[in-house]
Every structure is written in C-alpha cells, then in structure tokens.
C-alpha cells in the first residue's frame, strides 16, 4: 500500500472509531517534559524512548489528547498552565498534552519500586530468583500506595478529558498502567478501552514468583479493557495462559482469542509496533546525520559492525562484545580491518543493576581494546549519548548490525537499520527479540546467550556476497514499509471500531 493510501486507510479507521471525538492516549512518559531554568521559567524538552517515538506519529493522523505522568517538579508546575502545554505540544491542537499528577512519594513508589525494579525485570526474565526479588511489606505498600494509586490518578486525569462523553475512546499503554482501566470502566461502562503492552509478556511460571495480589491485580486490571494488545502472538498467548492460571472465574477461549469474565469480553490481540519510515529516512538523510556519518567513516576501517541500544542489562551488550572478541581471536586477518561502533544511551542510571551493568560493559570494552588495539585502530568505539541522528548515521554506514537482546518486546533498531542502510547491512538478530517474528526470513538468527554462534553469524555476515546482502535487505525493508507505524495504529483502530458496533 502506498503511503498516501495508507494514510487514507488510517483516516478512515480513525473516523469510523472516533467520529468527532478525540483519541485519548495515556502513557507514563509523554511527548514533552518540563525543566525549571535558573530564572524560574519552564523549558520544554522533547520526550525520548521507543514508545514516545512511535506514538509521536499518531497526532499526524488523528486528533489526540495525550495524558502523561508529571514526572518532575517542572511537569507539576506546567500541569495547570494550559497555554504552556498547548505551545509545547505544537500549538495547533492536533495533540493536547495533559498531566496526571500525584505526590512525589507516590510516583517514586510506583516507578522506582514496582514498575522498573520489579515488573520490568520480571517481564524481561532477568531476575536471579534465588536472591531477588524479595516481595516484603514495603513492596506491598508500594504496590497499593504507589502503583495502584498512580493508576487511579491516571484514570482520574483521563476521565477529566471525557466529560459529557459516555463512550470515550481511550488507549492505555505499557507496564506502568496495568490497573488504570478498572476505575475508568466503573465511571464510563460504555467506554471503548484498549491497553497495549510494549514489553515482553513472560510465561505464567515467571509470574508465580511474585505476590498473588500483584499478579492477579494486573490480570484483572487488564481484563477491564475491550482489547488487550501485545507485540507478538507468543506474548498474547502467554497472557491468556496467565489469566487461565490466576483468575479462576475467567473463561479463556484460545480459538477466538477472548477472555470472558463477569459478563465482559476482552479480546486479546497482537500488533507488532513499527517505525515511521518517511520520518526515519528524513532524519537519516539530514545534513547533520550525513556530516556525522562522514566523521564516523573517517574513524573506522574497511568494515563496520554497529549496535544501537539503551545501556541496560536486557540488551545483552556484553555478550555482543564477547562475540566480536571471539571473531578477532578466531580470524586474525580481521584485526585492524573490522571496527565495532556502539551507540549506547544511558538509561535508569539510578538503579543499581543498571549502573553495575554499565561498568561491566565499559570494563569489557577496555579489555578487548587493550588486547587487540594497535596504533591508529581502536577495535570498539562507544558513544554514550542520546543522539538519534547520530545513531541513524551509524546504522547507515554499517556492514553488519548486531541486535542480540536477551528478550525484547519488539526492538525498533532492527527495523530502522534496514530502512536507513546505505551499504546493504546484514542484520544479526536474536530469536528472542519481538522483531524476529516478522524478520526471521531475512536475518541471521542467533540465540542470545550463544557467544560462539553470534561470533559465527558476524563472520557469515561479513563474508556474505553482495547480491545476497541486497536481496535480504530489500526484502526486510519492504516488510517494514508494508507494516509500518501507520499499519500498527490502523489495525488497532479497526479492531476497536469493530467492537463498538
């Protein structure tokens, strides 16, 4: 489908669902945050992260009211200044920004005790279960007084945007807002409600490790939605198994992919998220990105391996470097000829596990560079920055792109890589990345813990004939163009529109 036809189809789906309504989106992190300057004024700053990047395109197609958490004191001050919020959101009313505000202690408990240290690690299956997590009295207080309280505040903020509308159209997003649908449903029984989880959904056995009140609260909270969406069919299946395991009065139908509970039917679907191809290409070909690409090429050798990641444990960065080390060890002729560029965005630096992992990454890089480096050639170069244009510039000059997470909801870097590549890069991709389900037939597959296999895949990619590289990359690009961010959103709007009839 051409971009123009895709936009028309999205517009038709939006019109069928919304009529003259606005789509209400709720996420923890919004498209804009605010910081106080030295003179006391508030400075808006564009949001970052895959979720914000993806949803930031929605306002181009449908009128949106975006409710986000007031994460900082600047956000709290800005929450009541509607003129400032309008200016920060673009000024044209296509996107209205609103904040859900809670006391700082409530947000800290929700975000820094439950959402990130507990749910993120659990859903990425990263806990060392003999030692952690420990669900104690303070954890349960944080669940009730932090997580549930913040979800209630989100529900109130969303409901404030629905006055006079008995059937609002509301889309909730991600692991911060698992219980928000229940209070919305109580207040607006006929609301059209959906929730989309951007991160993995693990098997039921993983949820057995945490307190019943938490896992059952999450399952029941999500069942207040009309549609519960996931990145892959596997994650959707895992959710239905979890409900079957922990919610005795729910009736799960795997054939129709529905859950029936207390006279309400919840439809369980999967919608693989993607990128805005035109916007990504525009940034990758900008003057700033092209200048940076030239600079990067000047600092590399004949062949270039690239990775782009947040600096955090689930991305499996250390094993990727160990695979590169094994490549140089097994193939001495590649020393001095193959450079590895890593663009790593610092993330959640306040969490101990993230700080420890960041130090492990740097230690491995220093060791490998000391072992194999020589005058004029540093095997691994790391760029610790949140610079999207630079990251796309790196992907554009890559011969090989390594995406080897332990597990990922999707991983948009894999899709960005095949769109912006100028050297027909070969994509080496973990089987445990959500993107693998769509891209399996064009990538070199690796198991996330298999350092030797990843090393062999890197070598196969470097030796691959140019004709095969072009064929693979062209096939992958066509898939991303066909199933882009517009397609992702349109499928959800069409499903919701069908349900409201």
C-alpha atoms as one frame of an Amber mdcrd trajectory, in Angstrom:
protein
   0.000   0.000   0.000   1.387   3.426  -0.935   1.949   5.997   1.849  -0.971
   8.074   0.562  -3.321   5.073   0.551  -2.059   4.019   3.985  -2.837   7.473
   5.347  -6.294   7.347   3.760  -6.956   3.927   5.296  -5.817   5.182   8.701
  -8.015   8.235   8.371 -10.997   6.058   7.526 -10.327   3.797  10.520  -9.956
   6.817  12.812 -13.160   8.357  11.516 -15.089   5.124  11.995 -13.881   4.811
  15.585 -13.783   8.420  16.712 -16.407  10.339  14.767 -15.902  13.863  16.091
 -14.164  12.649  19.265 -10.508  12.898  20.186  -8.456   9.770  20.827  -7.216
   9.769  24.412  -3.778   8.206  24.912  -2.266   7.588  28.343   1.417   6.784
  28.891   3.899   7.207  31.710   6.328   9.279  29.624   4.803  11.962  27.449
   5.878  13.722  24.263   7.124  16.729  26.251   8.553  17.210  29.734   9.430
  20.419  31.536  12.516  21.540  33.436  12.853  24.673  35.538  15.556  27.118
  34.412  17.733  29.294  36.642  15.319  32.219  36.262  12.349  30.107  37.358
  10.761  29.675  33.925   9.898  26.287  32.451  11.746  24.875  29.462  10.007
  22.146  27.404  12.048  19.159  26.298  11.011  16.569  23.748  10.388  13.095
  25.138  12.595  10.154  24.210  12.275   6.383  24.006  10.688   3.955  21.572
   7.152   4.359  22.886   7.187   8.157  22.637   8.850   7.989  19.222   6.159
   5.628  17.922   3.155   7.356  19.442   4.513  10.744  18.468   3.399   9.950
  14.934  -0.222   9.348  15.949  -1.075  13.044  16.163  -0.209  13.394  12.485
  -3.192  11.213  11.659  -5.824  11.618  14.388  -6.668  14.321  16.969  -5.119
  13.211  20.247  -5.283  14.137  23.902  -2.135  12.701  25.483  -2.149  12.155
  29.255   1.289  11.554  30.791   2.721  11.324  34.291   4.030  14.510  35.879
   7.500  13.062  36.403   9.314  16.204  37.564   8.630  19.356  39.524   8.632
  21.182  36.190   5.864  18.885  34.943   3.851  19.523  38.099   4.135  23.272
  37.652   3.244  23.042  33.964   0.201  20.813  34.562  -2.158  23.731  35.236
  -0.802  26.064  32.530  -2.907  25.081  29.508  -1.379  27.791  27.322   2.133
  26.492  28.001   1.019  22.903  27.374  -0.523  23.889  24.053   2.631  25.682
  22.906   4.859  22.789  23.968   2.668  20.263  22.120   2.930  22.177  18.832
   0.292  24.868  19.188  -2.097  23.514  16.552  -4.367  21.433  18.850  -3.618
  18.222  16.931  -2.056  16.950  20.157  -3.274  18.202  23.526  -0.916  17.459
  26.396  -2.238  16.838  29.900  -0.550  15.537  33.069  -1.609  13.040  35.709
  -0.235  14.482  38.944   0.449  12.631  42.182   2.626  13.345  45.193   6.305
  12.728  44.554   6.380   9.860  47.068   3.527   8.109  45.263   5.260   8.375
  41.904   8.592   7.216  43.377   6.945   4.075  44.800   5.073   3.335  41.574
   8.010   3.939  39.255  11.120   3.104  41.289   9.795   0.255  43.419   7.164
  -1.513  41.289   7.299  -0.615  37.581  11.015  -0.597  36.868  12.763  -2.670
  39.530  10.018  -5.303  39.746   7.821  -5.528  36.630  10.448  -4.601  34.021
  12.935  -7.156  35.357  10.262  -9.817  35.772   8.815  -9.378  32.281  12.297
  -9.461  30.741  13.038 -12.581  32.842  16.188 -11.041  34.290  15.766 -11.831
  37.985  18.281 -14.042  39.764  15.415 -15.801  41.529  17.438 -17.456  44.337
  18.208 -13.926  45.546  15.751 -11.432  44.057  13.111 -10.102  44.021  12.065
 -10.021  47.670   8.380  -9.151  47.987   8.186  -7.775  51.509   5.844  -5.433
  53.372   7.439  -2.354  51.816   6.909  -3.792  48.340   3.226  -4.383  49.025
   2.864  -0.853  50.399   4.473   0.462  47.217   2.014  -1.588  45.170  -1.063
  -0.261  46.968   0.028   3.286  47.827   2.234   3.823  44.820   1.388   1.762
  41.725  -2.363   1.389  42.240  -2.636   4.975  43.485  -0.814   6.291  40.418
  -3.052   4.242  38.134  -6.078   5.706  39.909  -4.655   9.197  39.326  -4.199
   8.401  35.641  -7.787   7.188  35.477  -8.985  10.462  37.034  -6.877  12.508
  34.595  -8.252  10.551  31.654 -11.833  10.849  32.891 -11.388  14.607  33.211
 -10.955  14.671  29.422 -14.185  12.724  28.814 -16.769  14.991  30.421 -20.083
  14.678  28.619 -18.939  11.640  26.625 -20.378   8.342  27.789 -18.401   6.373
  25.188 -14.875   7.857  25.046 -12.129   6.167  23.005  -9.137   5.515  25.232
  -5.803   3.767  24.619  -3.625   2.937  27.640  -0.003   1.958  27.200   2.589
  -0.228  28.840   3.591  -1.720  32.154   3.077   1.444  34.198  -0.711   1.387
  33.659  -1.925  -2.164  34.130  -4.723  -1.281  36.583  -5.928   2.082  35.192
  -8.728   0.582  33.093 -10.765  -0.630  36.097 -11.644   2.788  37.577 -12.223
   4.167  34.074 -14.603   1.302  33.332 -16.526   1.879  36.566 -17.037   5.536
  35.691 -17.648   5.007  31.954 -19.079   1.482  31.498 -19.521   2.033  27.745
 -16.051   3.431  27.082 -14.060   1.818  24.268 -10.868   0.877  26.079  -7.633
  -0.758  24.982  -4.265  -1.443  26.551  -1.067  -2.167  24.637   1.981  -3.684
  26.366   5.212  -2.673  24.662   7.495  -5.035  26.604   7.528  -8.857  26.615
   4.852 -10.882  28.379   6.518 -13.914  30.002   5.065 -17.379  30.690   2.863
 -17.963  33.728   5.702 -19.705  35.556   7.554 -16.391  35.772   4.557 -14.665
  37.389   4.432 -17.385  40.059   7.428 -15.757  41.767   5.561 -12.624  42.848
   2.751 -11.970  45.295  -0.736 -13.144  44.247  -2.193  -9.687  44.943   0.143
  -8.158  42.368  -0.124 -10.726  39.586  -3.903 -11.103  39.984  -4.339  -7.341
  40.243  -2.511  -6.940  36.945  -4.523  -9.666  35.192  -7.889  -8.418  36.444
  -6.956  -4.813  35.734  -6.174  -5.592  32.119  -9.427  -7.527  31.684 -11.344
  -4.265  32.173 -10.257  -3.356  28.623 -12.106  -4.277  25.445  -8.817  -5.097
  23.716  -5.515  -6.095  25.264  -2.681  -5.890  22.745   0.827  -7.330  22.692
   3.797  -7.219  20.354   3.701 -10.872  19.269   1.321 -13.809  19.124   3.531
 -15.598  21.658   3.131 -12.811  24.207  -0.641 -12.719  23.641  -0.807 -16.472
  24.252   1.254 -16.108  27.422  -1.230 -13.534  28.728  -4.185 -15.835  28.145
  -2.360 -18.647  29.955  -1.650 -16.295  32.855  -5.337 -15.360  33.125  -6.327
 -19.022  32.977  -3.848 -19.769  35.772  -4.552 -16.901  38.156  -8.140 -15.709
  37.521 -10.422 -18.684  38.328 -13.678 -17.043  37.219 -12.320 -16.097  33.766
 -13.156 -18.226  30.722 -10.357 -18.253  28.153 -11.081 -19.171  24.533  -7.827
 -19.692  22.660  -9.534 -20.157  19.312 -11.312 -16.783  19.337  -8.565 -15.214
  21.486 -11.037 -13.859  24.003 -11.449 -13.861  27.776 -14.928 -13.763  29.303
 -15.295 -12.557  32.884 -18.329 -11.166  34.696 -20.323 -10.515  31.527 -17.419
  -8.663  29.877 -15.425  -9.983  26.923 -11.822  -8.933  26.437 -10.219  -9.532
  23.049  -6.527 -10.489  23.117  -4.576  -9.419  20.042  -1.053  -8.800  18.837
   0.080  -5.696  16.968   3.805  -5.607  16.136   4.856  -1.994  16.528   6.974
  -0.359  13.843   8.506   2.934  12.713   7.538   5.928  10.616   9.609   5.102
   7.549   9.424   8.565   5.992  10.354  10.363   9.217  13.212   7.956   9.918
  14.565   8.375   6.404  14.269  12.144   6.629  16.366  12.269   9.800  18.918
   9.778   8.467  19.468  11.859   5.328  19.537  15.230   7.099  22.608  17.420
   6.834  23.535  16.771  10.474  23.258  12.984  10.074  25.242  12.968   6.822
  28.005  15.069   8.373  28.168  12.684  11.326  28.218   9.645   9.030  31.238
  11.047   7.213  33.002  11.648  10.521  32.263   8.125  11.687  33.548   6.603
   8.469  36.755   8.564   8.847  37.377   6.901  12.209  36.782   3.303  11.049
  38.485   0.736   8.847  37.270  -1.384   5.926  34.238  -2.989   7.540  31.908
  -1.718  10.257  29.755  -3.552  12.812  27.197  -1.346  14.585  24.848  -1.685
  17.510  22.396   0.890  18.912  20.874   0.270  22.345  19.860   1.666  25.653
  22.595   0.842  28.149  20.775  -1.775  30.173  21.021  -5.486  31.002  18.255
  -6.835  28.742  20.107  -5.599  25.642  22.848  -8.209  26.181  25.613  -5.797
  25.186  28.451  -7.607  26.958  27.838 -10.877  25.081  27.806  -8.939  21.819
  31.285  -7.612  22.566  32.446 -11.072  23.616  31.240 -12.383  20.243  33.286
  -9.674  18.498  36.301 -10.626  20.608  35.874 -14.265  19.564  35.675 -13.110
  15.935  39.022 -11.293  16.178  40.565 -14.198  18.066  39.476 -16.852  15.548
  40.182 -14.722  12.457  43.400 -12.741  12.984  43.225 -11.293   9.469  40.241
  -9.189  10.563  42.269  -7.330  13.189  42.706  -3.758  12.112  40.120  -4.204
   9.360  36.774  -4.507  11.180  35.598  -1.771  13.574  32.737  -2.033  16.050
  30.729   1.150  16.760  28.330   1.055  19.709  25.812   3.850  20.288  24.589
   3.391  23.861  22.016   5.620  25.521  22.388   5.798  29.337  19.178   4.562
  30.952  17.759   4.448  34.512  21.094   5.402  35.988  19.568   5.500  39.472
  19.054   1.716  39.509  21.975  -0.247  40.932  21.653  -3.048  38.378  21.933
  -0.590  35.513  24.986   1.131  36.976  26.683  -2.213  37.596  25.914  -3.355
  34.069  27.235  -0.127  32.563  30.522  -0.635  34.371  30.694  -4.234  33.137
  30.203  -3.036  29.556  32.991  -0.473  29.841  35.332  -2.975  31.507  34.868
  -5.470  28.674  35.421  -2.778  26.046  38.620  -1.608  27.751  39.890  -5.169
  27.992  39.146  -6.031  24.346  40.641  -2.767  23.108  43.783  -3.357  25.196
  44.070  -6.899  23.858  43.632  -6.208  20.146  44.086  -2.468  19.649  47.025
  -1.088  17.748  48.296   2.289  16.633  45.569   4.007  14.597  42.917   1.366
  15.319  40.647   1.000  18.336  38.505  -2.129  17.874  35.445  -0.867  19.785
  34.293   2.734  19.924  31.449   3.637  22.282  29.265   6.733  22.047  27.370
   7.359  25.301  24.776   9.804  24.005  21.087  10.153  23.340  21.603  11.432
  19.787  19.080   9.897  17.408  20.532  11.429  14.237  23.978  10.129  15.162
  22.624   6.654  15.857  20.885   6.577  12.461  24.104   7.813  10.857  25.889
   4.859  12.436  23.278   2.418  11.158  23.527   3.928   7.671  27.250   3.126
   7.357  27.121  -0.359   8.883  28.084  -3.521   7.045  26.623  -5.576   9.891
  24.077  -4.545  12.521  24.040  -6.622  15.697  20.753  -6.759  17.649  21.110
  -9.519  20.241  18.861  -8.732  23.235  18.097 -11.319  25.868  14.453 -10.552
  25.175  12.670  -7.536  23.719   9.074  -6.541  23.211   9.922  -5.555  19.645
  13.238  -3.695  19.059  12.758  -0.880  16.579  16.502  -0.587  15.905  16.234
  -3.726  13.788  13.596  -2.030  11.634  15.421   1.306  11.480  18.589  -0.449
  10.356  17.106  -1.989   7.215  15.450   1.306   6.270  18.480   3.621   6.576
  21.279   1.254   5.499  23.392   2.566   2.619  25.707  -0.458   2.491  23.118
  -3.259   2.432  23.867  -4.154   6.024  23.261  -7.708   7.205  21.079  -7.870
  10.306  22.169 -10.333  13.006  19.112 -10.706  15.245  18.229 -12.595  18.425
  15.455 -15.127  18.102  14.120 -13.712  21.384  13.554 -10.191  20.013   9.929
  -9.455  19.172  11.045  -8.198  15.749  12.287 -11.692  14.882   8.741 -12.920
  14.237   8.401 -10.511  11.298  12.004 -10.519  10.093  13.165 -14.125  10.528
  13.500 -14.948   6.837  15.860 -12.054   6.095  18.225 -12.040   9.072  20.982
 -14.208  10.513  19.411 -15.661  13.648  21.283 -16.060  16.933  20.448 -17.331
  20.405  21.018 -14.560  22.906  23.436 -16.467  25.191  25.338 -18.165  22.349
  28.538 -16.137  22.096  30.205 -18.605  19.726  27.141 -18.749  17.479  26.915
 -14.965  17.435  30.588 -14.746  16.502  29.994 -17.177  13.652  26.988 -15.168
  12.493  29.092 -11.988  12.428  31.646 -13.773  10.262  28.951 -15.105   7.938
  27.567 -11.591   7.609  30.983 -10.134   6.761  31.572 -12.812   4.128  28.097
 -12.718   2.587  28.090 -11.954  -1.179  26.768  -8.526  -2.054  23.890  -9.955
  -4.109  22.547 -11.863  -1.119  23.047  -8.863   1.155  20.981  -6.714  -1.216
  18.274  -9.340  -1.550  17.920  -9.784   2.197  17.936  -6.089   2.982  15.441
  -5.270   0.205  13.066  -7.952   1.467  13.301  -6.723   5.044  12.795  -3.112
   4.007   9.671  -3.988   2.022   8.283  -5.702   5.111   8.923  -2.657   7.313
   7.414  -0.329   4.709   4.330  -2.540   4.409   3.851  -2.968   8.161   4.885
   0.481   9.390   3.649   2.636  12.272   0.535   3.611  10.305  -0.324  -0.059
   9.799   0.223  -0.735  13.521  -2.140   2.026  14.577  -4.737   1.340  11.874
  -5.119  -2.322  12.910  -5.887  -1.271  16.476  -8.359   1.416  15.451 -10.128
  -1.010  13.097 -10.434  -3.648  15.836 -11.792  -1.120  18.316 -14.185   0.259
  15.705 -15.489  -3.239  15.013 -16.082  -3.859  18.713 -18.089  -0.708  19.312
 -20.754  -1.663  16.753
